[in-house]
Amino acid sequence: MEIIRRSTDYGLRALVYIASTGRAEPVQASEIASAEGLSEEYIQKILRALDEAGIAAARRGPAGGFSLARQPDEITLLQVMEALQGPVAINKCLLGKDACPNSDRCKVRSRWGGMQAQLVGFFNSITLADLLEDSEEAAGLLHPVQTSGTKGE
């Protein structure tokens, strides 16, 4: 069982790379893919999903690429996970009453709910800034990141 799927792992790696460059101009997907040893097509797909979620910002054209839509301390692991994986749930019964016909009388649902709340809280407490601090490549590079000024502002 994977809690953090490959798409989320790759998305976080791409976001850390973008933030760690410290550049105001967008970073091309080909550069990210090359630096991280990933498929350019897959990185583009992931970054487009993050753009739709207002986490990354895409710019088209010859000087195009991807940048952060918000500051690293405003982007959480939970937001990235939900953008790339959908809602985080330890059991599908927690996705809504219609997800399980026994939800009203289930004896373990409340326990699942408590674990769910802790897990979501944990993922929501980790920011991209935290990941940057943990990254050896980003040592000493933490500074205000140029954002696109689009979505979410």
WOWO-V207892 format. One record per residue. N is the residue number from 1. RES is the residue in one small letter. PHI is phi in whole degrees, 0 to 359 (* if undefined). OMEGA is omega in degrees with one decimal (999 if undefined). Layout:
BEGIN
n->N res->RES phi->PHI omega->OMEGA
n->N res->RES phi->PHI omega->OMEGA
END
This chain:
BEGIN
n->1 res->m phi->* omega->175.7
n->2 res->e phi->257 omega->173.5
n->3 res->i phi->273 omega->176.6
n->4 res->i phi->253 omega->-177.1
n->5 res->r phi->285 omega->-179.0
n->6 res->r phi->304 omega->-179.4
n->7 res->s phi->299 omega->178.5
n->8 res->t phi->291 omega->176.9
n->9 res->d phi->302 omega->-179.6
n->10 res->y phi->294 omega->178.3
n->11 res->g phi->298 omega->177.8
n->12 res->l phi->295 omega->177.8
n->13 res->r phi->298 omega->178.8
n->14 res->a phi->295 omega->179.7
n->15 res->l phi->295 omega->177.1
n->16 res->v phi->298 omega->179.7
n->17 res->y phi->298 omega->-179.9
n->18 res->i phi->302 omega->-177.7
n->19 res->a phi->295 omega->-175.5
n->20 res->s phi->286 omega->178.2
n->21 res->t phi->290 omega->-179.3
n->22 res->g phi->70 omega->-177.5
n->23 res->r phi->274 omega->176.8
n->24 res->a phi->282 omega->-178.1
n->25 res->e phi->278 omega->-179.3
n->26 res->p phi->299 omega->178.3
n->27 res->v phi->258 omega->-178.8
n->28 res->q phi->285 omega->179.9
n->29 res->a phi->300 omega->179.9
n->30 res->s phi->297 omega->178.2
n->31 res->e phi->293 omega->179.5
n->32 res->i phi->298 omega->-178.8
n->33 res->a phi->300 omega->-180.0
n->34 res->s phi->295 omega->-178.3
n->35 res->a phi->294 omega->-176.2
n->36 res->e phi->262 omega->-179.5
n->37 res->g phi->68 omega->-176.7
n->38 res->l phi->238 omega->177.4
n->39 res->s phi->288 omega->179.3
n->40 res->e phi->298 omega->-178.9
n->41 res->e phi->297 omega->-179.5
n->42 res->y phi->292 omega->177.5
n->43 res->i phi->298 omega->178.0
n->44 res->q phi->299 omega->179.3
n->45 res->k phi->299 omega->180.0
n->46 res->i phi->296 omega->-178.5
n->47 res->l phi->292 omega->174.3
n->48 res->r phi->295 omega->177.0
n->49 res->a phi->296 omega->177.6
n->50 res->l phi->291 omega->174.4
n->51 res->d phi->294 omega->179.0
n->52 res->e phi->299 omega->179.9
n->53 res->a phi->274 omega->179.7
n->54 res->g phi->78 omega->179.6
n->55 res->i phi->263 omega->174.3
n->56 res->a phi->249 omega->177.3
n->57 res->a phi->231 omega->-179.6
n->58 res->a phi->261 omega->173.0
n->59 res->r phi->234 omega->-179.5
n->60 res->r phi->272 omega->173.9
n->61 res->g phi->105 omega->-176.4
n->62 res->p phi->300 omega->178.3
n->63 res->a phi->260 omega->-175.9
n->64 res->g phi->280 omega->-179.6
n->65 res->g phi->151 omega->-176.1
n->66 res->f phi->232 omega->174.2
n->67 res->s phi->223 omega->175.6
n->68 res->l phi->280 omega->176.7
n->69 res->a phi->274 omega->179.8
n->70 res->r phi->220 omega->176.6
n->71 res->q phi->293 omega->-178.9
n->72 res->p phi->303 omega->-180.0
n->73 res->d phi->281 omega->177.6
n->74 res->e phi->254 omega->-179.6
n->75 res->i phi->245 omega->-178.1
n->76 res->t phi->257 omega->175.0
n->77 res->l phi->302 omega->179.2
n->78 res->l phi->300 omega->179.8
n->79 res->q phi->299 omega->179.6
n->80 res->v phi->293 omega->178.8
n->81 res->m phi->301 omega->-178.2
n->82 res->e phi->294 omega->178.4
n->83 res->a phi->292 omega->-173.8
n->84 res->l phi->256 omega->-176.5
n->85 res->q phi->242 omega->-171.8
n->86 res->g phi->93 omega->-177.2
n->87 res->p phi->301 omega->178.0
n->88 res->v phi->272 omega->179.4
n->89 res->a phi->213 omega->178.4
n->90 res->i phi->282 omega->176.9
n->91 res->n phi->212 omega->-175.7
n->92 res->k phi->297 omega->178.4
n->93 res->c phi->296 omega->-179.3
n->94 res->l phi->273 omega->-179.9
n->95 res->l phi->276 omega->178.1
n->96 res->g phi->145 omega->-177.5
n->97 res->k phi->300 omega->-178.4
n->98 res->d phi->285 omega->-177.6
n->99 res->a phi->287 omega->-178.6
n->100 res->c phi->216 omega->180.0
n->101 res->p phi->291 omega->-178.2
n->102 res->n phi->259 omega->-172.0
n->103 res->s phi->301 omega->-178.4
n->104 res->d phi->287 omega->-176.1
n->105 res->r phi->242 omega->-176.8
n->106 res->c phi->288 omega->-178.2
n->107 res->k phi->279 omega->-176.8
n->108 res->v phi->253 omega->-176.5
n->109 res->r phi->302 omega->-178.9
n->110 res->s phi->295 omega->176.2
n->111 res->r phi->293 omega->177.2
n->112 res->w phi->301 omega->-179.4
n->113 res->g phi->298 omega->178.0
n->114 res->g phi->295 omega->177.5
n->115 res->m phi->295 omega->179.0
n->116 res->q phi->300 omega->-179.1
n->117 res->a phi->298 omega->178.5
n->118 res->q phi->294 omega->-179.4
n->119 res->l phi->296 omega->179.2
n->120 res->v phi->297 omega->177.7
n->121 res->g phi->299 omega->178.4
n->122 res->f phi->296 omega->-180.0
n->123 res->f phi->297 omega->179.9
n->124 res->n phi->284 omega->-178.7
n->125 res->s phi->275 omega->-178.9
n->126 res->i phi->262 omega->-179.5
n->127 res->t phi->252 omega->174.9
n->128 res->l phi->299 omega->176.9
n->129 res->a phi->299 omega->176.7
n->130 res->d phi->298 omega->179.8
n->131 res->l phi->294 omega->176.6
n->132 res->l phi->296 omega->178.4
n->133 res->e phi->298 omega->-178.8
n->134 res->d phi->282 omega->-174.6
n->135 res->s phi->277 omega->178.4
n->136 res->e phi->299 omega->-179.0
n->137 res->e phi->295 omega->-175.8
n->138 res->a phi->264 omega->-178.2
n->139 res->a phi->305 omega->178.2
n->140 res->g phi->79 omega->-177.2
n->141 res->l phi->258 omega->-178.3
n->142 res->l phi->291 omega->-180.0
n->143 res->h phi->198 omega->177.0
n->144 res->p phi->303 omega->-178.3
n->145 res->v phi->265 omega->174.9
n->146 res->q phi->293 omega->176.7
n->147 res->t phi->249 omega->-174.2
n->148 res->s phi->286 omega->-177.0
n->149 res->g phi->76 omega->177.9
n->150 res->t phi->258 omega->-177.0
n->151 res->k phi->352 omega->172.3
n->152 res->g phi->83 omega->179.7
n->153 res->e phi->244 omega->999
END
